[in-house]
Amino acid sequence: MTLVEAVLGNAADPEWAVRLSTAAVDALELDHWEAQKNRLRKKTAGGVEIAVSLDRGTFMRDGDVLVWDAQVARAVVARISLRDVMIIHLDALEQAAPEVARRTCVELGHALGNQHWPALVKENRVYVPLTVDRKVMSSVMNTHRFEGIRYEFVPGGEIVPYLAPHESRRLFGGAEGPVHTHAHEQYVAVDAATGQAYARPPMRAHPHPHPHARTDAEPHE
């Protein structure tokens, strides 16, 4: 068993990128919740048992180098799968009556706050990282029947490049690792249900469109 008491660096750092380019790299695969722990024991993809014991308040990020053996050029690197994110699209409210738009935004904020869900507002979208099961979040959205709002679920890793570093940290707590942002790039997508064009990063949409935050595939409870 290999004991890890400190992070040595990150694969995105230039000096580590050079070292790892010719090294044998073994991955310690973690989900988002495991990465938030500073004490855990788990085997790498190569079968090596790793015991992580970091200082309190220190957490692993994607790409962190945990083990380095310079003699044989071998490394263990953390690979973290980020939790999914619910994206709430507000673009349709731009065409709604002002009183409808105001009421909907207040009701949405109240609903998210009641659930204690963290949220990031960016342009005409609200990003909410999954803190509970996807079906539970869908049920909450469907129950409120927000007018002029649609939502989808996407893998967290797909939206990280389109967020500023401080925005990414708000959603993922730093587990995403160093952020190389394309936040200022613009893209256009088309809603499969309505044919309406709207701007957002090119991400894999939830297979069931939610033009009015309601779908027969996921009925409210």
Buried (B, 14 or more C-beta within 10 A) or exposed (E): EBEBEEBBBBBBBEEBEEBBEEBEBBEBBBEBEBBBEBEBEEEBEEEBEBEBEBEEEEBBBBBBBBBBEEEEEBBBBBBBBBBBBBBBBBBBBEEBEEEEBEBBBEBBEEBBEEBEBEBBEBEBBBBBBBEEEEEEBBBBBBEBEBBBBBBBBBBBBBBBBBBEBEBBBBBBBBBBBBBEBEBEEEEEBEBEEEEBEBEBBEBEBBEBBBBBBBBEEBEBE
